[in-house]
Amino acid sequence: MLSYSIGVLLKGDGSVYSSRTKRRGRMRGTTSYFVALRVNSFQFVDTFRKRFAEVLARNYVAIQGPKKDGCLVVRYGCARFVRWWRDVGVPGVSKIARAFPRDYLEGRFDSESSVGNYVVYMCGAEDHRAILEFDRELCARLGMRTGRIEPYGATGLPTWIRGRLANSKAQRLRLSVNASDFLSIIGTINVETRIKKLRAMIKGRRWTPWEERPRILALELQREGLNPREVCNRLSADCGYSVPYTTVYFWLRRGIKTWEAYSLERKLSQVRIKINTNAKERTAGPVA
């Protein structure tokens, strides 16, 4: 539960902050500490408030709203957690995310995802690139096919954020993850519109297998020392095969294994990860 909460709060829709009241007369000002989430998805807000309540070992609070902008708000007051969050910083919470990568990524995708053409995007900005690189590493570790982190949109253009029109001050970035891999490993997005779109897209997809020749060429180019992106470009420029990057990346990971052998190896790897994660959750105590 803590790892999921970290995924929501680490450069995501959630916020960790303090608020100081002004001093009146002889009374001293007081500082209050809060953890809050403000989004327009009931499913997301409800999931976060229940899981974060387990982190704090207390009853979950009521959902406020919808506000004028259509957003729902959930807020917890907890000085101990806010101080802990500030003390450990990104290096500290990253260690927890590494120990429970699936829960962490579920929180990240709930907070920062969008659904594209047979991919799920993790979105961010240029000043969050290190976090996206960390997320990409964890996705690959869990066996999900990913693309490179790439820019999209342009700076200075108006963007709708939580019902308000704002200008983007930094270059926006996104990381693509194969949609079927996402559903088989992460399982869901706790945002109603996104998961509905993703499942409808996967259900209606018709898969056409590639012929063997481009895969053999990709393996030959890899043996020449080219990375997946360079292999993808060479297949397109020299051989006329317009193969998606995620497909080339999968071919290079699969290598000469048959599909059956690769599938069995991948399933066994996922089972080992699940067993290790469950063992850690049983030994770890609540953190507040």
C-alpha positions in Angstrom: 0.0 0.0 0.0 2.9 2.4 0.8 4.5 1.6 -2.6 1.2 2.5 -4.4 0.9 5.7 -2.5 4.5 6.6 -3.4 3.6 6.1 -7.1 0.7 8.6 -6.8 2.7 11.2 -4.8 6.1 11.1 -6.6 5.8 13.8 -9.2 2.1 12.8 -9.8 -1.4 14.0 -9.0 -0.9 13.6 -5.3 0.7 16.3 -3.1 2.6 16.4 0.2 2.6 19.8 1.8 2.4 21.9 4.9 0.3 25.0 5.6 1.0 27.6 8.3 -1.8 29.8 9.7 -1.0 33.5 10.4 -0.5 34.7 13.9 -3.4 36.7 15.4 -2.8 38.9 18.4 -0.8 37.0 21.0 -1.6 33.6 19.5 1.2 31.9 17.7 0.8 30.6 14.2 0.4 26.8 13.7 1.6 24.5 11.0 -0.6 21.8 9.5 0.7 18.9 7.4 -1.3 17.3 4.6 -1.3 14.6 2.0 -3.9 15.2 -0.7 -5.2 14.1 -4.1 -7.3 16.2 -6.4 -8.6 14.5 -9.6 -11.9 14.1 -11.5 -12.0 10.3 -11.3 -14.0 8.8 -8.4 -12.4 5.3 -8.8 -8.9 6.8 -8.5 -9.7 9.0 -5.5 -11.5 6.1 -3.8 -8.6 3.7 -4.4 -6.0 6.1 -3.1 -7.9 7.1 0.1 -8.4 3.5 1.1 -4.9 2.4 0.4 -3.3 5.4 2.1 -5.6 4.9 5.1 -3.9 1.4 5.5 -0.5 3.1 5.3 -1.5 5.4 8.2 -3.4 2.5 10.0 -6.5 4.7 10.4 -10.0 4.9 9.0 -10.2 6.5 5.5 -11.6 10.0 5.2 -14.6 11.2 3.2 -14.3 12.4 -0.4 -14.9 16.1 -0.9 -16.6 17.5 -4.0 -17.1 17.6 -6.8 -15.7 21.1 -6.8 -16.4 23.9 -9.3 -13.8 22.5 -11.7 -15.4 19.0 -11.4 -12.6 17.6 -9.3 -12.9 15.3 -6.3 -10.6 15.8 -3.3 -9.3 13.6 -0.5 -7.0 14.9 2.2 -5.3 13.4 5.1 -3.6 15.4 7.9 -0.4 13.6 9.1 2.6 15.4 10.3 4.6 12.2 10.8 4.2 11.1 7.2 5.0 14.5 5.7 8.2 14.8 7.8 9.2 11.2 6.8 8.6 12.0 3.2 10.8 15.1 3.3 13.5 13.3 5.2 13.9 10.3 3.0 13.5 12.2 -0.3 13.5 10.5 -3.8 16.4 8.1 -3.0 14.5 6.7 0.0 11.2 6.2 -1.7 12.9 4.7 -4.7 14.2 1.9 -2.6 10.6 1.0 -1.5 9.5 1.2 -5.1 12.2 -1.2 -6.2 11.1 -3.7 -3.5 7.4 -3.5 -4.7 7.6 -2.4 -8.3 4.1 -3.5 -9.4 2.3 -1.6 -6.7 4.5 1.5 -7.3 3.9 1.4 -11.1 0.1 1.0 -10.6 0.1 4.2 -8.6 2.2 6.0 -11.3 0.0 4.8 -14.1 -3.1 5.8 -12.2 -1.7 9.3 -11.8 0.2 10.0 -15.0 -1.0 7.7 -17.8 -2.9 8.1 -21.0 -4.0 5.4 -23.5 -2.8 5.5 -27.1 -2.8 3.2 -30.1 -2.2 -0.2 -28.5 0.1 1.4 -25.9 -0.2 2.9 -22.5 1.8 6.1 -22.0 3.4 7.3 -18.8 3.6 11.0 -19.0 5.8 13.6 -17.4 8.0 16.6 -18.2 11.7 17.3 -18.9 12.5 18.0 -15.2 11.0 14.6 -14.3 13.1 12.7 -16.8 15.0 10.8 -14.1 11.8 9.5 -12.6 10.6 8.3 -16.1 13.9 6.5 -16.6 13.4 4.8 -13.3 9.9 3.8 -14.3 11.2 2.4 -17.6 13.7 0.3 -15.7 11.1 -1.2 -13.5 8.7 -1.8 -16.4 11.5 -3.8 -18.2 12.3 -5.6 -15.0 8.7 -6.8 -14.8 8.8 -8.0 -18.4 6.8 -5.2 -20.1 7.9 -4.1 -23.5 8.7 -0.3 -23.5 9.6 2.3 -26.0 12.1 5.1 -25.5 11.2 8.3 -23.6 10.3 10.8 -26.2 9.0 14.4 -26.3 5.5 15.3 -27.4 3.6 18.5 -27.8 5.4 21.8 -27.6 6.2 24.2 -24.8 4.1 27.3 -24.4 0.9 25.7 -25.8 -2.3 25.9 -23.7 -3.2 22.5 -22.1 -6.3 21.5 -20.1 -5.3 20.5 -16.6 -8.0 19.6 -14.1 -10.6 21.6 -16.0 -8.4 24.7 -16.3 -6.4 26.0 -19.3 -2.7 26.3 -18.4 0.4 26.9 -20.5 3.1 24.2 -20.5 6.4 25.7 -19.4 8.5 22.6 -19.8 8.9 20.1 -22.6 6.4 17.2 -22.1 7.8 13.6 -22.2 6.1 10.2 -22.4 7.1 6.6 -22.1 5.2 4.0 -24.1 4.4 0.5 -22.7 2.9 -2.4 -24.7 -0.9 -2.5 -23.9 -1.2 -6.3 -23.6 1.9 -6.5 -21.4 0.4 -3.8 -19.2 -2.9 -5.6 -18.7 -1.2 -8.9 -18.0 1.2 -7.5 -15.4 -0.2 -4.4 -13.9 -3.8 -5.4 -14.6 -5.8 -2.2 -14.5 -5.8 1.6 -14.4 -8.0 3.0 -11.6 -9.4 5.7 -13.8 -12.7 4.7 -15.4 -12.4 6.3 -18.9 -8.8 5.0 -19.4 -9.3 1.4 -18.5 -12.6 1.2 -20.5 -10.8 2.6 -23.6 -7.8 0.2 -23.1 -9.9 -3.0 -22.7 -12.1 -2.1 -25.6 -9.0 -1.5 -27.8 -7.4 -4.8 -26.8 -10.6 -6.8 -27.3 -11.1 -5.4 -30.8 -7.5 -5.8 -32.0 -6.7 -8.2 -34.8 -3.2 -9.5 -34.6 -1.3 -10.2 -37.9 2.1 -11.9 -37.4 5.2 -10.6 -39.1 7.0 -12.8 -41.6 10.3 -14.4 -40.5 12.7 -12.4 -42.7 12.6 -9.0 -40.9 13.1 -10.7 -37.5 16.2 -12.5 -38.9 17.6 -9.2 -40.2 16.9 -7.5 -36.9 19.0 -10.2 -35.1 21.8 -9.9 -37.6 21.9 -6.1 -37.1 22.0 -6.6 -33.3 25.0 -8.9 -33.7 26.7 -6.0 -35.6 26.4 -4.0 -32.4 23.3 -1.9 -33.1 20.8 -1.0 -30.3 17.1 -1.6 -30.8 16.4 2.0 -32.0 19.2 1.8 -34.6 17.9 -1.6 -35.7 14.5 -0.2 -36.1 15.8 2.7 -38.2 17.9 0.4 -40.4 15.0 -1.9 -41.1 13.0 1.0 -42.3 15.7 2.8 -44.3 17.6 -0.1 -45.9 15.1 -2.9 -46.0 11.7 -1.2 -46.3 10.2 -2.8 -43.2 8.3 -0.3 -41.1 8.4 -2.3 -37.8 7.3 -0.6 -34.6 10.1 0.0 -32.0 8.4 -2.1 -29.4 8.1 -5.1 -31.8 11.8 -4.8 -32.7 12.7 -4.6 -29.0 10.6 -7.8 -28.4 12.3 -9.6 -31.2 15.8 -8.8 -29.8 14.8 -10.0 -26.4 13.2 -13.2 -27.7 16.3 -13.9 -29.9 16.2 -17.4 -31.4 13.8 -18.9 -28.9 10.5 -20.3 -30.1 7.4 -18.4 -29.1 6.4 -21.3 -26.8 9.8 -21.3 -25.1 9.8 -17.6 -24.6 6.2 -17.5 -23.3 7.0 -20.2 -20.7 10.2 -18.4 -19.6 8.3 -15.2 -19.2 5.5 -16.8 -17.2 8.0 -18.4 -14.9 9.7 -15.1 -14.4 6.4 -13.4 -13.5 5.6 -16.2 -11.0 9.0 -15.8 -9.3 8.4 -12.0 -9.1 5.0 -12.5 -7.5 6.3 -15.0 -5.0 9.1 -12.7 -3.9 6.7 -9.7 -3.7 4.2 -11.6 -1.5 7.1 -12.8 0.7 8.3 -9.2 1.2 4.7 -7.9 1.9 4.3 -10.6 4.6 7.5 -9.6 6.4 7.1 -5.8 6.0 5.2 -3.9 8.6 3.0 -0.8 8.2 4.9 2.5 7.6 3.4 5.8 8.6 
